[in-house]
Amino acid sequence: MYIIKVKGVAKIPDYVQLRDSSFTLLAYFRVDRPGKALEKVGLGEKVDEIMEIVNNMPFGKIQKIDI
């Protein structure tokens, strides 16, 4: 699974994209509201782990994660 942190501009907030190994979009959510989107894809119990990665990664970089 891959994670990308996208910097928002002006009134558009920061977002996170989760993609599978084929780079298909699995989840797209605001950095400050991850819960609902992650629950939809079955990662509700991994919210804290995913958000720790998101908070420590730079904007615009793709990072491979194993969850």
Biopython code that builds the backbone (N, CA, C, O; Angstrom):
import numpy as np
from Bio.PDB.StructureBuilder import StructureBuilder

atoms = [
    (1, "MET", "N", (0.852, -1.165, 0.000)),
    (1, "MET", "CA", (0.000, 0.000, 0.000)),
    (1, "MET", "C", (0.902, 1.233, 0.000)),
    (1, "MET", "O", (1.974, 1.229, 0.605)),
    (2, "TYR", "N", (0.463, 2.269, -0.674)),
    (2, "TYR", "CA", (1.223, 3.518, -0.757)),
    (2, "TYR", "C", (0.408, 4.647, -0.143)),
    (2, "TYR", "O", (-0.823, 4.639, -0.169)),
    (3, "ILE", "N", (1.130, 5.616, 0.410)),
    (3, "ILE", "CA", (0.475, 6.768, 1.034)),
    (3, "ILE", "C", (1.112, 8.041, 0.474)),
    (3, "ILE", "O", (2.331, 8.124, 0.319)),
    (4, "ILE", "N", (0.278, 9.018, 0.178)),
    (4, "ILE", "CA", (0.724, 10.304, -0.368)),
    (4, "ILE", "C", (0.053, 11.415, 0.431)),
    (4, "ILE", "O", (-1.159, 11.393, 0.643)),
    (5, "LYS", "N", (0.833, 12.366, 0.864)),
    (5, "LYS", "CA", (0.313, 13.512, 1.608)),
    (5, "LYS", "C", (0.354, 14.725, 0.676)),
    (5, "LYS", "O", (1.414, 15.095, 0.173)),
    (6, "VAL", "N", (-0.812, 15.338, 0.451)),
    (6, "VAL", "CA", (-0.952, 16.435, -0.504)),
    (6, "VAL", "C", (-1.226, 17.735, 0.241)),
    (6, "VAL", "O", (-2.155, 17.814, 1.044)),
    (7, "LYS", "N", (-0.422, 18.746, -0.027)),
    (7, "LYS", "CA", (-0.561, 20.056, 0.618)),
    (7, "LYS", "C", (-1.693, 20.840, -0.021)),
    (7, "LYS", "O", (-1.744, 20.994, -1.242)),
    (8, "GLY", "N", (-2.594, 21.331, 0.807)),
    (8, "GLY", "CA", (-3.683, 22.170, 0.321)),
    (8, "GLY", "C", (-3.217, 23.596, 0.103)),
    (8, "GLY", "O", (-2.167, 24.002, 0.600)),
    (9, "VAL", "N", (-4.004, 24.349, -0.642)),
    (9, "VAL", "CA", (-3.687, 25.765, -0.873)),
    (9, "VAL", "C", (-4.925, 26.599, -0.563)),
    (9, "VAL", "O", (-6.057, 26.172, -0.790)),
    (10, "ALA", "N", (-4.684, 27.782, -0.045)),
    (10, "ALA", "CA", (-5.757, 28.711, 0.311)),
    (10, "ALA", "C", (-6.812, 28.035, 1.185)),
    (10, "ALA", "O", (-6.511, 27.651, 2.315)),
    (11, "LYS", "N", (-8.039, 27.880, 0.689)),
    (11, "LYS", "CA", (-9.117, 27.288, 1.488)),
    (11, "LYS", "C", (-9.210, 25.772, 1.337)),
    (11, "LYS", "O", (-10.034, 25.137, 1.994)),
    (12, "ILE", "N", (-8.378, 25.189, 0.484)),
    (12, "ILE", "CA", (-8.391, 23.737, 0.290)),
    (12, "ILE", "C", (-7.475, 23.108, 1.341)),
    (12, "ILE", "O", (-6.301, 23.470, 1.422)),
    (13, "PRO", "N", (-7.988, 22.177, 2.145)),
    (13, "PRO", "CA", (-7.184, 21.586, 3.221)),
    (13, "PRO", "C", (-6.178, 20.545, 2.707)),
    (13, "PRO", "O", (-6.219, 20.140, 1.546)),
    (14, "ASP", "N", (-5.279, 20.129, 3.599)),
    (14, "ASP", "CA", (-4.328, 19.071, 3.291)),
    (14, "ASP", "C", (-5.075, 17.742, 3.205)),
    (14, "ASP", "O", (-6.002, 17.494, 3.976)),
    (15, "TYR", "N", (-4.669, 16.891, 2.266)),
    (15, "TYR", "CA", (-5.307, 15.595, 2.062)),
    (15, "TYR", "C", (-4.287, 14.470, 2.049)),
    (15, "TYR", "O", (-3.090, 14.693, 1.866)),
    (16, "VAL", "N", (-4.788, 13.256, 2.248)),
    (16, "VAL", "CA", (-3.975, 12.049, 2.174)),
    (16, "VAL", "C", (-4.647, 11.091, 1.199)),
    (16, "VAL", "O", (-5.870, 10.949, 1.193)),
    (17, "GLN", "N", (-3.833, 10.436, 0.375)),
    (17, "GLN", "CA", (-4.328, 9.405, -0.523)),
    (17, "GLN", "C", (-3.708, 8.077, -0.115)),
    (17, "GLN", "O", (-2.505, 8.001, 0.137)),
    (18, "LEU", "N", (-4.516, 7.043, -0.050)),
    (18, "LEU", "CA", (-4.033, 5.676, 0.144)),
    (18, "LEU", "C", (-4.259, 4.942, -1.159)),
    (18, "LEU", "O", (-5.360, 4.975, -1.708)),
    (19, "ARG", "N", (-3.220, 4.274, -1.664)),
    (19, "ARG", "CA", (-3.313, 3.556, -2.930)),
    (19, "ARG", "C", (-2.774, 2.139, -2.760)),
    (19, "ARG", "O", (-1.889, 1.896, -1.939)),
    (20, "ASP", "N", (-3.315, 1.207, -3.544)),
    (20, "ASP", "CA", (-2.850, -0.177, -3.462)),
    (20, "ASP", "C", (-1.615, -0.372, -4.341)),
    (20, "ASP", "O", (-1.094, 0.591, -4.903)),
    (21, "SER", "N", (-1.145, -1.622, -4.460)),
    (21, "SER", "CA", (0.074, -1.907, -5.215)),
    (21, "SER", "C", (-0.070, -1.606, -6.708)),
    (21, "SER", "O", (0.935, -1.401, -7.389)),
    (22, "SER", "N", (-1.294, -1.576, -7.228)),
    (22, "SER", "CA", (-1.543, -1.195, -8.622)),
    (22, "SER", "C", (-1.754, 0.313, -8.763)),
    (22, "SER", "O", (-2.045, 0.813, -9.849)),
    (23, "PHE", "N", (-1.605, 1.010, -7.671)),
    (23, "PHE", "CA", (-1.762, 2.465, -7.569)),
    (23, "PHE", "C", (-3.207, 2.916, -7.755)),
    (23, "PHE", "O", (-3.461, 4.057, -8.141)),
    (24, "THR", "N", (-4.151, 2.020, -7.479)),
    (24, "THR", "CA", (-5.568, 2.365, -7.504)),
    (24, "THR", "C", (-5.919, 3.072, -6.200)),
    (24, "THR", "O", (-5.510, 2.632, -5.125)),
    (25, "LEU", "N", (-6.664, 4.152, -6.287)),
    (25, "LEU", "CA", (-7.046, 4.919, -5.110)),
    (25, "LEU", "C", (-7.973, 4.104, -4.211)),
    (25, "LEU", "O", (-9.027, 3.642, -4.649)),
    (26, "LEU", "N", (-7.572, 3.932, -2.948)),
    (26, "LEU", "CA", (-8.379, 3.219, -1.965)),
    (26, "LEU", "C", (-9.134, 4.182, -1.065)),
    (26, "LEU", "O", (-10.310, 3.978, -0.764)),
    (27, "ALA", "N", (-8.440, 5.238, -0.638)),
    (27, "ALA", "CA", (-9.053, 6.214, 0.269)),
    (27, "ALA", "C", (-8.438, 7.585, 0.019)),
    (27, "ALA", "O", (-7.262, 7.700, -0.327)),
    (28, "TYR", "N", (-9.238, 8.606, 0.198)),
    (28, "TYR", "CA", (-8.836, 9.998, 0.024)),
    (28, "TYR", "C", (-9.502, 10.760, 1.151)),
    (28, "TYR", "O", (-10.729, 10.838, 1.204)),
    (29, "PHE", "N", (-8.702, 11.331, 2.064)),
    (29, "PHE", "CA", (-9.292, 11.969, 3.234)),
    (29, "PHE", "C", (-8.475, 13.162, 3.692)),
    (29, "PHE", "O", (-7.282, 13.276, 3.409)),
    (30, "ARG", "N", (-9.154, 14.048, 4.409)),
    (30, "ARG", "CA", (-8.484, 15.202, 4.994)),
    (30, "ARG", "C", (-7.595, 14.738, 6.138)),
    (30, "ARG", "O", (-7.924, 13.787, 6.846)),
    (31, "VAL", "N", (-6.482, 15.407, 6.310)),
    (31, "VAL", "CA", (-5.541, 15.044, 7.366)),
    (31, "VAL", "C", (-6.203, 15.135, 8.736)),
    (31, "VAL", "O", (-5.896, 14.337, 9.622)),
    (32, "ASP", "N", (-7.099, 16.087, 8.921)),
    (32, "ASP", "CA", (-7.736, 16.273, 10.226)),
    (32, "ASP", "C", (-8.993, 15.419, 10.430)),
    (32, "ASP", "O", (-9.593, 15.463, 11.503)),
    (33, "ARG", "N", (-9.406, 14.635, 9.405)),
    (33, "ARG", "CA", (-10.605, 13.781, 9.521)),
    (33, "ARG", "C", (-10.401, 12.420, 8.840)),
    (33, "ARG", "O", (-11.027, 12.150, 7.815)),
    (34, "PRO", "N", (-9.545, 11.570, 9.389)),
    (34, "PRO", "CA", (-9.255, 10.308, 8.719)),
    (34, "PRO", "C", (-10.243, 9.179, 9.006)),
    (34, "PRO", "O", (-10.366, 8.264, 8.192)),
    (35, "GLY", "N", (-10.936, 9.214, 10.116)),
    (35, "GLY", "CA", (-11.731, 8.096, 10.614)),
    (35, "GLY", "C", (-12.710, 7.463, 9.655)),
    (35, "GLY", "O", (-12.622, 6.263, 9.394)),
    (36, "LYS", "N", (-13.638, 8.231, 9.123)),
    (36, "LYS", "CA", (-14.714, 7.690, 8.295)),
    (36, "LYS", "C", (-14.174, 7.028, 7.017)),
    (36, "LYS", "O", (-14.620, 5.939, 6.655)),
    (37, "ALA", "N", (-13.239, 7.663, 6.346)),
    (37, "ALA", "CA", (-12.689, 7.131, 5.099)),
    (37, "ALA", "C", (-11.923, 5.832, 5.339)),
    (37, "ALA", "O", (-12.014, 4.899, 4.541)),
    (38, "LEU", "N", (-11.181, 5.773, 6.423)),
    (38, "LEU", "CA", (-10.420, 4.564, 6.717)),
    (38, "LEU", "C", (-11.323, 3.417, 7.146)),
    (38, "LEU", "O", (-11.034, 2.255, 6.859)),
    (39, "GLU", "N", (-12.408, 3.733, 7.828)),
    (39, "GLU", "CA", (-13.365, 2.693, 8.206)),
    (39, "GLU", "C", (-14.017, 2.070, 6.968)),
    (39, "GLU", "O", (-14.261, 0.863, 6.938)),
    (40, "LYS", "N", (-14.299, 2.885, 5.948)),
    (40, "LYS", "CA", (-14.921, 2.389, 4.722)),
    (40, "LYS", "C", (-14.068, 1.347, 4.010)),
    (40, "LYS", "O", (-14.604, 0.429, 3.388)),
    (41, "VAL", "N", (-12.739, 1.477, 4.094)),
    (41, "VAL", "CA", (-11.842, 0.532, 3.420)),
    (41, "VAL", "C", (-11.318, -0.546, 4.361)),
    (41, "VAL", "O", (-10.415, -1.301, 4.002)),
    (42, "GLY", "N", (-11.889, -0.618, 5.574)),
    (42, "GLY", "CA", (-11.524, -1.672, 6.508)),
    (42, "GLY", "C", (-10.275, -1.413, 7.318)),
    (42, "GLY", "O", (-9.693, -2.348, 7.869)),
    (43, "LEU", "N", (-9.849, -0.159, 7.404)),
    (43, "LEU", "CA", (-8.651, 0.182, 8.168)),
    (43, "LEU", "C", (-8.972, 1.021, 9.399)),
    (43, "LEU", "O", (-8.107, 1.739, 9.903)),
    (44, "GLY", "N", (-10.189, 0.939, 9.880)),
    (44, "GLY", "CA", (-10.615, 1.727, 11.030)),
    (44, "GLY", "C", (-9.790, 1.494, 12.271)),
    (44, "GLY", "O", (-9.582, 2.423, 13.051)),
    (45, "GLU", "N", (-9.308, 0.262, 12.479)),
    (45, "GLU", "CA", (-8.514, -0.051, 13.664)),
    (45, "GLU", "C", (-7.057, 0.397, 13.517)),
    (45, "GLU", "O", (-6.300, 0.345, 14.486)),
    (46, "LYS", "N", (-6.657, 0.831, 12.332)),
    (46, "LYS", "CA", (-5.274, 1.257, 12.071)),
    (46, "LYS", "C", (-5.140, 2.773, 11.939)),
    (46, "LYS", "O", (-4.108, 3.262, 11.479)),
    (47, "VAL", "N", (-6.165, 3.519, 12.334)),
    (47, "VAL", "CA", (-6.163, 4.982, 12.186)),
    (47, "VAL", "C", (-4.948, 5.604, 12.867)),
    (47, "VAL", "O", (-4.258, 6.426, 12.263)),
    (48, "ASP", "N", (-4.679, 5.227, 14.107)),
    (48, "ASP", "CA", (-3.562, 5.829, 14.846)),
    (48, "ASP", "C", (-2.226, 5.540, 14.173)),
    (48, "ASP", "O", (-1.375, 6.424, 14.074)),
    (49, "GLU", "N", (-2.041, 4.324, 13.717)),
    (49, "GLU", "CA", (-0.793, 3.930, 13.059)),
    (49, "GLU", "C", (-0.602, 4.696, 11.748)),
    (49, "GLU", "O", (0.491, 5.187, 11.466)),
    (50, "ILE", "N", (-1.657, 4.794, 10.959)),
    (50, "ILE", "CA", (-1.588, 5.509, 9.684)),
    (50, "ILE", "C", (-1.350, 7.001, 9.912)),
    (50, "ILE", "O", (-0.542, 7.614, 9.213)),
    (51, "MET", "N", (-2.039, 7.580, 10.873)),
    (51, "MET", "CA", (-1.882, 9.010, 11.124)),
    (51, "MET", "C", (-0.504, 9.350, 11.688)),
    (51, "MET", "O", (-0.012, 10.456, 11.467)),
    (52, "GLU", "N", (0.118, 8.440, 12.400)),
    (52, "GLU", "CA", (1.488, 8.666, 12.879)),
    (52, "GLU", "C", (2.434, 8.767, 11.680)),
    (52, "GLU", "O", (3.321, 9.620, 11.652)),
    (53, "ILE", "N", (2.238, 7.897, 10.698)),
    (53, "ILE", "CA", (3.041, 7.938, 9.474)),
    (53, "ILE", "C", (2.789, 9.238, 8.728)),
    (53, "ILE", "O", (3.731, 9.898, 8.291)),
    (54, "VAL", "N", (1.510, 9.611, 8.580)),
    (54, "VAL", "CA", (1.132, 10.831, 7.861)),
    (54, "VAL", "C", (1.743, 12.067, 8.523)),
    (54, "VAL", "O", (2.281, 12.933, 7.834)),
    (55, "ASN", "N", (1.667, 12.156, 9.822)),
    (55, "ASN", "CA", (2.174, 13.323, 10.536)),
    (55, "ASN", "C", (3.685, 13.464, 10.445)),
    (55, "ASN", "O", (4.209, 14.569, 10.585)),
    (56, "ASN", "N", (4.393, 12.367, 10.214)),
    (56, "ASN", "CA", (5.858, 12.410, 10.151)),
    (56, "ASN", "C", (6.416, 12.454, 8.733)),
    (56, "ASN", "O", (7.633, 12.525, 8.557)),
    (57, "MET", "N", (5.561, 12.414, 7.729)),
    (57, "MET", "CA", (6.058, 12.424, 6.351)),
    (57, "MET", "C", (5.901, 13.798, 5.708)),
    (57, "MET", "O", (4.996, 14.551, 6.066)),
    (58, "PRO", "N", (6.787, 14.132, 4.749)),
    (58, "PRO", "CA", (6.690, 15.425, 4.065)),
    (58, "PRO", "C", (5.575, 15.420, 3.025)),
    (58, "PRO", "O", (5.118, 14.361, 2.592)),
    (59, "PHE", "N", (5.149, 16.604, 2.633)),
    (59, "PHE", "CA", (4.130, 16.743, 1.590)),
    (59, "PHE", "C", (4.723, 16.363, 0.234)),
    (59, "PHE", "O", (5.903, 16.593, -0.030)),
    (60, "GLY", "N", (3.882, 15.778, -0.616)),
    (60, "GLY", "CA", (4.278, 15.507, -1.986)),
    (60, "GLY", "C", (5.137, 14.279, -2.193)),
    (60, "GLY", "O", (5.548, 14.021, -3.325)),
    (61, "LYS", "N", (5.425, 13.520, -1.172)),
    (61, "LYS", "CA", (6.243, 12.311, -1.299)),
    (61, "LYS", "C", (5.353, 11.081, -1.235)),
    (61, "LYS", "O", (4.354, 11.062, -0.517)),
    (62, "ILE", "N", (5.723, 10.058, -1.988)),
    (62, "ILE", "CA", (5.020, 8.776, -1.955)),
    (62, "ILE", "C", (5.812, 7.849, -1.055)),
    (62, "ILE", "O", (7.027, 7.709, -1.198)),
    (63, "GLN", "N", (5.117, 7.225, -0.135)),
    (63, "GLN", "CA", (5.786, 6.328, 0.802)),
    (63, "GLN", "C", (5.061, 4.975, 0.815)),
    (63, "GLN", "O", (3.835, 4.914, 0.909)),
    (64, "LYS", "N", (5.837, 3.904, 0.719)),
    (64, "LYS", "CA", (5.250, 2.565, 0.778)),
    (64, "LYS", "C", (5.094, 2.178, 2.246)),
    (64, "LYS", "O", (6.015, 2.346, 3.046)),
    (65, "ILE", "N", (3.900, 1.652, 2.592)),
    (65, "ILE", "CA", (3.655, 1.213, 3.958)),
    (65, "ILE", "C", (3.125, -0.215, 3.925)),
    (65, "ILE", "O", (2.471, -0.627, 2.967)),
    (66, "ASP", "N", (3.417, -0.959, 4.983)),
    (66, "ASP", "CA", (2.917, -2.320, 5.126)),
    (66, "ASP", "C", (1.948, -2.368, 6.290)),
    (66, "ASP", "O", (2.346, -2.305, 7.453)),
    (67, "ILE", "N", (0.669, -2.480, 5.962)),
    (67, "ILE", "CA", (-0.367, -2.542, 7.006)),
    (67, "ILE", "C", (-1.221, -3.754, 6.757)),
    (67, "ILE", "O", (-2.160, -4.013, 7.510)),
]
sb = StructureBuilder()
sb.init_structure("model")
sb.init_model(0)
sb.init_chain("A")
sb.init_seg("    ")
for serial, (resi, resn, name, xyz) in enumerate(atoms, 1):
    if name == "N":
        sb.init_residue(resn, " ", resi, " ")
    sb.init_atom(name, np.array(xyz, "f"), 0.0, 1.0, " ", f" {name:<3s}", serial, name[0])
structure = sb.get_structure()
